[in-house]
């Protein structure tokens, strides 16, 4: 069905909308304030604002959501119960013997399931998969009823060694589902059939913790869309950067953590590759945070595990994203030692920066940009206000930063930006230099509402080659929702020495993953340009704890998987291990721990050239005084969206558009490429 594809990304401050007309290639963008506590209000307001009273013409809606992330960070998930093996009640609380404060003997971690709601039942499966004690189903049913009577809204079934043999756990789950009044029942062998008890238990428990909140949110959105006449596909972005059907998202909400930022990385990667830059570092600066990720040779960096806040461990494929509290709404303060600090506390969207006039009296990064003339107070983004209060921002900066540091207002505002830029530069170094990547060969893609204001400063600080500002940087994550492919991820523990590997057994796991993934793609009803399957093994030398992800060569003929030989796997491991560590271990025995698979449905991509201005567009620059360093500069102000392809703009200049502001500092030059992107480089280049 042709029509309109809509991407919706809900951030901490704004909800972003990207609408693509599949027939003409025309795009519309919009920003509306994020609604709290129920984000569905902003979601629907944004769509109806761009596609008024005509939801029937929408063919696809793809949503990048922070509902799951917020529920974890704010500890607002459901009350959950746990049914587990005797002796395993406290695995969620013991964790990996880590603590929130490195120095000290006490911690304050509380698991998402209270100890009173973690019940044990008789059963035992050994590590080799043999059943020593069959599960006591009467005890399971009794435990389920007790948890229901206690007020639990969801339950997780967590049995020891269920990855090796799920028979006991599967029988227990069937017994629980027979008495549980809703679908919020999570089983560890379904969520993560992988070795290591704590990671499997934690991921499954967090899935149960999120199910009522996330599924309720998604169901409200789906109902509201249908009542407005929408009858197309509704999909959710997952943390790996792919999309999944709403049914899968409701069953596996733990996969939605970091959903919105992942969509931004996918869009940035596609934009950069199309423009001819396969090596990029992305920087998403919203109202609350600055999210950084690295893409090398067109490949995003995936992590098998992450933690959302201390102790909340999720083992599921996720794009590696480093987040710091340095958004436009991050609050500036002088600490007791007389040092200027930025964040992590944020004014968010409510009350927002001081200039919003909604009750906040402490200065933010956005207030500093306003005072220095870098943001037009008469045209604030997002449509939340008609005008920004510059004088209120000046007073707040003077009181909270200028006077304590004996600086005038402009110097204090510059200091706020220098500290914020320094923190962001540190995050960029963390994902590049500290991981062996030279930032000089990488381009920087700033996006989000505030990213393009800081691009030149970060280029100078870190030494990045250039910056690529997307056509619509303020809604890049929403664009990523439209671009992202459908992806189904699977994992299965193998736990075998390479020289003793049963190739047929490995092939059986791979075939099972492929069949299940293709079935899910078929069930989605989506149209794909192509379908792919990628496989990798978690491997290490015998005696090592940490594994390396090893991509393996696989042949698929007429739907049948032909697994690699032991020699092929050995060569792949050696190449990967040496690339990471610089050497191999002589005579080291190689061990395979897990098989990881991804079945990907490639969704048709739209031509980014359709976003560029068509033909010669007349534009008239204006003028405004803008502060750089210690001086005010008369700066040209351009309507960015009307600049023709090939336009050169020397700094200082400001390129203004509804969803963001692009700042070209003195010593830099910008040009408009064939896709409507703005390429910023140093003048000496």
Secondary structure, DSSP 4 states (H G I P E B T S, - for coil): --SEEEEEEE-SSEEEEEEEETTT--EEEEEEEPPSS-THHHHHHHHHHHSTT-GGGEEEEEEE--HHHHHHHTT-S--EEEEEETT-TTHHHHTTS--SSSSSS------SS-GGGEEEES-EE-TTS-EEE---HHHHHHHHHHHHHHT-SEEEEE-TTTTT--HHHHHHHHHHHHH-SSS-EEEHHHH---S-HHHHHHHHHHHHHHHHHHHHHHHHHHHHHHHTT--SEEEEE-TTS-EEEHHHHHH-GGGGTTHHHHHHHHHHHHHHHHHT---EEEEEE-SS-EEEEEEETTEE-EES-EESSTT-EE-S-EE--EEES-STTEEEEE-TTS-EEEEEEE-TTTT-SGGG-SS--S-BHHHHHHHTT-S-TTS-GGGS-S---HHHHHHHHIIIIIHHHT--HHHHHHHHHHHHHHHHHHHHHHHTGGGT--GGG-EEEEESSSGGGSHHHHHHHHT-SEEEE-TTGGGHHHHHHHHPPEEEEEEEEEEEEGGG--HHHHHHHHHHHHHHHHHHHHHHT---SEEEEEEEEEEEETT-SS-EEEE---EEETTEEEPPPHHHHHHHHHHHHHHHHS---TTPPEEEEEEEEEEEEEPPPP-GGGGS--S------EEEEEEETTEEEEEEEEEGGGPPTT-EEESSEEEEETTEEEEE-TTEEEEE-TTS-EEEEETT-
